[in-house]
Amino acid sequence: MSARVHPAGPRSGEHVDDRPLDALPADLNRLDPVIWPRHAGRGADGAMVLAGNDVRDLAAEHGTPMMVLDEQDFRSRCRDFVNAYGRAEAVHYAGKAFLCTQVVRWLDEEGLSLDVCTGGELRLALRAGFPPHRITFHGSNKSDAELELAAEVGVGAIVVDSYDEIGRLAGIAERRRLVRGSDADSDPIRLFIRVTVGVEAHTHEFIATAHEDQKFGFSLSAGDAQEAVRRIVALPGLRLIGLHSHIGSQIFDPSGFEVSARRVVSLLRQLLEDHPALADSITVLDLGGGLGIAYTSADDPPQPDVMATSLLDIVSRECQAAGLVVPDVAVEPGRAIAGPGTVTVYQVGTIKDVVLDGGVVRRYVSVDGGMSDNIRTALYDAAYTVTLASRTSTAPATRCRVVGKHCESGDIVVRDCYLPADLAVGDLLAVAATGAYCYVMASSYNRVPRPPVIAVADGAARTLLRRETDDDLMRLETW
């Protein structure tokens, strides 16, 4: 029997049964188009080519590990969502998935709106020239400085997450009135409230965000959402323009979104009965993000148009049944846009066969990155697809575990996979679908510099984010 090392923590020395591994692939060299970027393939000599760029050339120029982003893949997925929902402004890209200056500019050029959740993300967007009125500002613990900045630049909406935040925003509105000498209601701070709708998405516990026992939003069942609206309506200088719900991440089953939409529409009906004046104010239902992507060939996420049809139909039906004007529907895709178009390229440094109980052999393939550039395997037990990228091979498949260079037993990139038996030190490996939540959660653990992000398109490559250097790692030191 093979064994699995617990990914982290005090049990790190224990062994537990492995999860079942996918069936032995018929062709180790095949790049499943469901997983890999839309412009990924293999050249005549077998090396991986990304948007016309040989990964060996990219590695020679930029070093490894590196993250390679297919620009047209990213842009085309933006357009998929715009086409699905019919309005570019309805698609609020979730910046937490991956954000940098050039990505912000791509989003602007594609006409999307942008969801940020910290002052740092907001400042990056503003510095890149993104229109403030197309920015929505989230966050469960926004600081006074963050709220002041959001109000001052005139973001499209602030998503309110607590009673305390409502009070602080009212204070900001009053100070603005005193400074400007104008009626507070003539230039109100526009708000959504985040509603916890009690839908538990079929996802990892740490990224399911709409059940009751968690930090986000106002509970619907406990009446907190209704009380939040009552307070906002009573305060000058604040204007409620929408309701927001988010049920989790990496979701394949649309039924959770449908239940959430139904409950949010029901809340809207109740609010308009209690506060008729809101009929002209609440114009948007933001149903959040969370649409999953394929990390392995076993994953089968719905396409954006399928999910859009379901959500728009349920909102329309529920509003018509309640006698309501159908509001605009907004969504917040992040992973579904940024995730599939990026691959991480590593170089193999050490190959070690370990004999386990029962004579089972585990081949450990160590690469020059690891949990510092992809923490998701250790944090969420995430599964990834990996392939030999610098060449093809006809050697038999060998069961492997791809691990990083960090001093940590949980430093695993791909827990269980098949790679060619002739894999050698110096070979390049590519891990698919690393565009979301890998770079943005990266660290300098063990003083390992963060990798560069290289954008590729039409045979050309350019650096979006350069590789971190030793000098960068030392910049906070005091001597």
N, C-alpha and C positions, 0 to 999 in steps of 0.2 A: 504494500500500500504506500502511495506517495504521501507527502506531508506538506503542511502549510505552516509557515511561521506567523504567529500573531503579529499584525503590522506595527504595533507600537505599544508602549506602556509597560507596566510591571510584569505582564504576562509574556513579554517578548521572547522568552526562552522556551515557551511551550509550543507543542506541535498539535495542530488540529487537522481533521480531514480536509483535503482539498475540495474545492468546488468542482463539479464536473467540467472538464475541458471540452470546448467545442470539438466537433468531429474533425479528424485529420483532413486538412484542406487538400483538394485535388491538385491544386497548383499553387505552390508557395510564392510564385512570382507574380500572380495575378493581383491587380489593384482593383478592388471592388469599388465601382463608381458611387455606391451609396455612402461609402466611408471617406474616400479620398477627395481632395479638391477637384473641382470641375475641369481643371486644366492640368491634371496629373496623368502621367503615362510613363512608358519606358522607351528609351532611345534604341537605336539599331543594335547597340552593343549591350543592352540590358540595364543600363543605369537609369535611375528615376529621373524624369524630366518634369519640372514644375513650371507651367506657363512658358515653355520654351527654354528653360534654364536647366542645365545638367547639374544635379546636386553635387557632383564632385567638383565642378568649377566653383559653385557657391561656397562649398566648404574650404576650398583652397584659398579663396579670397577673404572670406569672413570668419573662418575658423568654426570649430564646434565646441559645445552645442550651439545651435542656432535655430531660430524659429523663422519659417519661411511662409509668408502670407500671400496667397493668390488674390491680387487686388480685384480682378474681374469676378472672381468667385464671390468675394465680399459684396461688391456692388450689385451683382445679379441677384443675390439673396435679399438685398434691400428692395429691389424692384419686385421680387416675388411677393413680398408682403404688401407693397404699395398696390400692386395689381389685385391682390386678394381682398383688400379692404377698401379699395377704390379711392382712397385719399392719402396722399403722402403724409399730411400732417397728423393722420390717425396713427401712424407708426412711430412710436417713441422708442428709439434704440436705447437699450439698457446699458449705459456706459460702463457699469461695473464689470461687464463681461470682458471687455478690452477697450482701452481708450488711449489714444495718443493724438498729437496735433494733426497728422495727416488723416487719420480716421475721422476726426471731427470734420475736417474739410470735405472728405468724401460724403459724409452724412449730409452736410449742408448742400453739396452739389446734387445729391439724390433727392433733396427736398424733405428728408425725414425730420421728425422732432427728436429731442434728446432727453433722456432721463438720467439725472445725476443724483448721487446720494451723499455727497460730502462737499465741503467747501473747496477741497482740492480738485475734485472733478469739475466743479462749477468754474473755478478760476482757469483751468486748462481750456474748457470750452470757450470761455470769454476771450482768453488770450489768442485762441485760434480763429476768432472772429465769428463764432456761431451766434445767430440772432437770439437774444435773451428771451424773446416772446415765444420761442419754440422749445424752451427748456422747462422741464418739470423737475422740481427739487424734492427728493425723498429723504428719508432718514428717521430713525427712531429716537435719536438723541442729538438733534441739531443744536449747536451752540448759539449763543446770542449773536456772535460775530457772523456766523453762517446765515442766520435769519436776516440780519441787517443787510448783508451783501445781496442776498436773494431779492429782498424788497427794494433795495436801492437800484439795482440794475433792471428791475422789472421783469423777472422770470414769468413765464406763462402761468405757472401755478406752483404753489407750495403744498405738498401733501402732508396734511396735519396728522400727527401720530399720538398726541396726548393732550389732556386738558391743560397741562402746564404750558405747552407750546401755544395753545390758543390765547392764553393770557399774555404771554410774552409778545406775540404778534400784535395783539391789541395795543400793547404799550408802544411798539414800534410805529404802528399806524398813528397813534396820538402824537408822538414826537414828530413824525413827518408833517402832521397837520400844523403843529405849532411852528415848525421851522419854515414851512412853505406858506403859511397863512391862508390855506385853502380849506374848503370843506373836505373832511376825511373821505366821504363817500364819492367825491368826484374823481379820486384816483385810488381806488381800493386795492388792498393786497388780495390777490386772487388765490383761492384755496380749493383743494380737494380734501375730503376726509378719507382716511384708510379704514376700510371696514373689514373686520375679521368675521367671515361669513360661516365659519364652522365646517368648511369642506377640507377634509384631509386628503391631500393628493397622494397618489400612489408613487412615492418617491422616497429618498433617504430621509430619515427622521430629522436630520439637521438642516435640510433644505425644503421641508414641507412647512409652509408659513401661514396657513389659514385656519388651523385648528386652534382651540381656545387657549391652551396652555403654552403661550409663547409671547415674545416681547412686542410684536407688531400690532398696531392698529387699535380700533375701538370695537369691542364685542357687539355683535348684532343681537345675540340672544339675551344678553344681560341689559340691553337698553342703552349701552354706553354710546353707540353711534348716534342714537336719537338725541341724547343729552348734549353731545358735542355739537350737533347742528343747532340745537336750541341756543347754546352759548354763542356760537358764531353769529347767528341771526340777530342776537341782542346787542352785539358790539359794533360800534361805528368803525368804518375804515376797513372792514373785512367783508369779502364777498365770496360766498360758496358757489363755485362754478361746476363742480363735478363730484362724483363718488368713485372711489378706487378700491379695487380688490386684487389680491395676488395670492394664489393658492399653492405655489411651490415652483420647483424647477425640475427639468428633465422629465417632463410628463408626456406620455404617449396616449393616454386614454382621454378623449374629449369630454367624457361624462362629467368629470369634476368641474370643468369650465362651464358646462351647461347648468349645473346645479348652482354654481356661484352666480352666474348671470341671472338666473331666476330669482335668487334671493336679493340681489342688488336692486333689481327692478321692483320687487315687492317693497323694499325699503324706500325707494324713490316714490312709489305711490303713497306710502304712509306719510312721508315728509311733505309732499305737496298737499295732502289733506290737512296736515297740522300747520303748514306755513305756505299758504297759497301764493305769496309773493315770490317764492322760489321758482315758480313755473317759468319765469323769464330769466332765471339766473342759472339753474342747473341744466347745462346743455351737453355734458359729456359723461359717459360711463366708461371708466378705464378698467378693463378686466385683467390687467397685468400681463406678465409674460409667462415663461416656463415651458414653452414648447420644446420637446426633446429633440435630440439629434442621434444619428447612428454612430456609435463608437466601435461597434463590432457588426459583423454580417448578420447576427441574430437580432439586432435592433430594427424596429420597423415603425418609425415615427410618422405621424400623419403629415401631409404636406400643408403649407400655409393656407392654400385655398380651401382645403377640406375643413380645416379648423375655422377659418373665417366664415364659411357658409353656415356652419353649425352655430357659431356665436351670434352672427347677425340675424339668423332666423329666429333663434330663441328670444333675443331681445325684442325683435319686432313683434313676435307673437304675444309675448308677455305684456308689452306696452299696449298693444291693441286691445287685449283682453281687459286691461285695467283702464282703458280710455285715456291713455297718456300719449302725448306727442313723442315719437320715437327719437331719443337723443342720439348724438354721435357716439360711436363706439371707438375707443382707443385701445391699443395693445402695446406691450413693451417687450418685443423680442430682443434678446441679447445673444445668448448662446446659439440660437438658430441662425443668426446672421454671421457671427464671428467665428463660431466653433469649427465648422467643417473645412473652411478654406485655408487653415494653417496646419503645417506639420512641423514637428521638431526633429532635427537631424542631429544624431550623436555619432561619435566614433567609438568603436569597441576597443577597450583597453585590456581587459582580463577575461579569460574564460576558464571556469573552474567546474569540474564535475565533483559532486558530493554524493557519497553513497549513504542512503538513509536506511532505516529499519526495513527488513525484508528484501534488501538488495536493490531497492529502487534508486535510480540515479537521477539527481537533480542537476541540470546544467545551469550554472549561474553565469550570465553574460553581463559584465560590468561595463558601463559607459561613462563618458566624461561629464555627465550632468547628474540629474536625479531629483530628489525631493525639493531641492532649492529652485528648480524651474518647473516642477510639476508635483505639487503637494497633494493632488486630488486622490491618487491611489492610496496614500497613507491615511488621508483624512476621511474620505468617503468610500474607500474600498472600490474605487472606480476601475472599470475595465477599459483597456485600450487595445488597438490593433497596431502591430509592428511588422515591418518588412525589411529585408536586406535591400538597401537602396543603391549601393555603389556598383552592383552587378546582379545578374541572375545566377541561379544555381540549379543543377539537376541532382544534387545530393539528396539523400533521404531526409525527411523531416525529423527533428529532434525536439523533444519537449524541453522548454527553457523557461527561465525567469530572468527578465531584464531588470538589473538593479543599478543604482547610482554609486557615486564615489564617496558618499557621506558616511561619517562614523555613526551609523544608526541602523539597527536591524530592520526597521520599517522603511528604509530607503529603497522602495520598489517602484519601478516605472510601469512595467507590465508584469502582472503576477504570474500568469500562465499563458504560454504561447508556443507556437511551433516555428522554428527557424531551421535553415539548412545545416546538416551535420558538418559541412566544411566551413562554417563560419569561422573567420580568423581575426586575430588582432589587427586593427587598422581598417577593417570594414566599416562602412557607414550603415547605420540603421535609421529608419524614419518611423516616427510614431504619428499616427493620424489624429485629426480632430482635436488639436491642442490650442485652438485659437481663443477659447473662452476659459477664463478663470485659471489659466496657467501662468502667463506672464504677470497678470495683475496680482496674483497671490505669491509670486516668487519672492525669495529671500536671499540673503547672503550667508546662509548657514554654513558654518565651517570656513567662513571668509571666501566663499566661492563666488566670483562675480556673476551677475545676472547676464543671460545671453542676449545677443542682438536680435532685433526683429527686422527681417529683410522682406520688402515687398517685391513681388515679381509680376511682370505683365509683358506679353508680347516679346519674349526673349530678352528683356532688360530687367535689371535688378537695382533697387536703391534701398538705402538704410533708413528705416523709420525710427528705430531706437538703436543706438550704438551699444556695443558690448561695454558693460561696466568694467572699470579698470581697478588695479590695486590702489591708485591714487584716489579714486572715488570712494573706495572702502575706508580709506584713512581720513576722509575730509572732515569727519565729526570728532576726530581725536583731539585732545588737548595735550600739549607737550610741556 
